[in-house]
């Protein structure tokens, strides 16, 4: 609960409701086994910061390469 200190939930909800793309990202975190949570607020940018607070990488997201260079570097020669 210390991650939520000083956060107003109505403000978090309003920001999320205004941006479907952010809601989609949080949904994808949950769908793949993660535990997204709001952990702070950047006052300068007026944005909330979310992390995946899962105790370990969800099974569906382990050993994933997001680019060709990363994939090629893992291949055995």
C-alpha positions in Angstrom: 0.0 0.0 0.0 3.0 2.4 0.3 3.0 2.7 -3.5 -0.3 4.6 -3.3 0.5 7.2 -0.7 -0.7 10.6 -1.7 -2.5 9.4 -4.9 -6.1 10.4 -5.5 -7.9 7.5 -7.1 -10.5 9.7 -8.8 -7.6 11.5 -10.6 -6.0 8.2 -11.7 -9.4 6.9 -13.0 -10.0 10.2 -14.9 -6.6 10.0 -16.6 -7.2 6.3 -17.6 -10.7 7.0 -18.8 -9.3 9.7 -21.1 -6.8 7.4 -22.8 -7.9 4.0 -24.1 -4.4 3.2 -25.2 -3.2 3.2 -21.6 -6.1 1.1 -20.5 -5.3 -1.4 -23.3 -1.6 -1.6 -22.1 -2.7 -2.2 -18.5 -5.2 -4.9 -19.7 -2.4 -6.6 -21.7 -0.2 -6.7 -18.6 -3.0 -8.4 -16.7 -4.0 -10.7 -19.5 -0.4 -12.0 -19.8 -0.2 -12.7 -16.0 1.2 -9.4 -14.7 0.0 -7.3 -11.8 0.0 -3.7 -13.0 -0.2 -1.0 -10.3 0.1 2.7 -10.1 3.2 3.6 -8.2 3.5 7.3 -8.6 2.7 10.6 -10.3 5.0 12.9 -12.3 3.9 16.4 -11.4 5.8 18.0 -14.2 4.2 15.9 -16.9 0.9 15.3 -15.0 1.1 11.6 -15.7 0.7 8.5 -13.5 3.4 5.9 -13.4 2.5 2.2 -13.6 4.7 -0.8 -13.1 4.1 -4.5 -13.4 4.4 -5.4 -9.7 4.3 -9.2 -10.3 6.8 -10.9 -8.0 8.4 -12.6 -11.1 8.2 -12.3 -14.8 4.9 -13.8 -16.0 5.3 -17.2 -17.8 3.9 -15.8 -21.0 6.5 -13.0 -21.1 9.7 -14.9 -20.3 12.4 -15.3 -22.9 10.7 -12.9 -25.3 12.7 -11.0 -27.9 11.3 -7.7 -29.1 13.6 -7.1 -32.0 15.6 -8.9 -34.7 19.0 -8.0 -33.1 17.9 -9.5 -29.8 16.6 -12.6 -31.4 19.7 -13.1 -33.5 22.0 -12.6 -30.5 20.3 -15.5 -28.8 20.7 -18.0 -31.7 23.4 -20.6 -31.3 25.9 -20.8 -34.2 
